[in-house]
Amino acid sequence: MKIAGARTLSYAVMLTVLLGAGVRAEENKPGALSDKEFQAKAAYCQTCHALSAQGFRGSSPMPRLAGQQPGYLKNQLQAFIEHRRLNPVMGNVAHVLSPAMVDALATHFKNLDPAPLGGAPTEIMPEGKKIFDEGLPSAEVPACATCHGADGKGQDEIPRLAGQLNDYVIRKLTNWSNERGQDPAKPDNSMIMQPIAHALTDEQRAAVAAYVSSLK
């Protein structure tokens, strides 16, 4: 009985050792991602995009990533790498992210849901809602809801606008042709927005930005 018990214990110890080795091997595989690595990178993202990726309002507003569509985040990180989208900071950040890290961060941000920061002028939101829902036929601007959804949450590679900082949206729409779609040889869905952003007046951009910033 003692011998059988010893053998059982020995097998249990061997199994524990083998399983532990398997876990370590899995963690050491090329492209594998440890929790420590992920937490460090997620914390790094907070330095610009703030706690819970809610965005940061300041002289250079940082976008809300919380609730953003993973497909869109992955597409934009690749756009930074390929210089289809220009931003010196994000270009450097995107270059060092492994595919595993990109997937992990995209899922992480999608699952965050802080309340919108707000702060947009409420008096222009009705005009923004009208443009969002109906577009501007006279300027050949389609309804934003057609692509981004009635709730502004987007889908796949179409971004979520709901809760985005209004000053960030204004800046992106204003500078669209200088930042997006910079490689004609590699056209992407940013081309759809270029004529739309150009057709909107400053007042209309501000109104749309104010409205989407209020959506949850």
C-alpha positions, 0 to 999 in steps of 0.5 A: 500500500505504501509503495502504491501510495508513493507511486501515486504521489510520484505520478502527481508530482511528475504531472504537476512538473510537466504541466508547469513546464508546458505553461512556461513553454507556452508563455515563451513561444514566439508571439505569446503574451504574458499578463505582465507585458499586457498590463505594462502596455495597457498602463502605458496607453493610459498616459495619453488616453487616460484612465479607462481609455476615456480620452483626454481633453487638452491642447492636443485632445487624445481620443477615447478608445473605450468601446471602440471597434476592435477591427477599427483599432487594428486597421488604424494601427496598421495604417500608422505603421504603413504611414497611411495615417500620419501621427509621429507618436502613434507611428512609433507606438504601433511599430513595436506592437506584436500581433498578440498585443494588438489583439489583446489591447483591442479586446481590452478597449472594446470592453471598457465603458466609462461615461462620456467626458461631455463638455460639448456645447449643448445648444448645437447638438440638435443640428448635429443630430439632424446631420447625423440622422439625415445627412446634408443632401444639398452638399452630398453628405450622407447620414452619419448613421448610415455607416456608424449606426443609429447609436453611433457605435460603428461595426467592424472597421467602421469606428464608434463615434458615441462618446468620442471627445467633441474637440477631437472629432472636430480636429480630425474632420478638419485635418482629414485630408492631411492625416488620413489616406496618405498612400494612394497605392493602398486606399482604405475606408478613410477615402469614404470620409475625405469628401464628407469631411471636406464638404462640412462647414466648421459649424457643421463639424462642431455640431456633429462632434457635439452630438456624437460626444453625448451618445453613450 
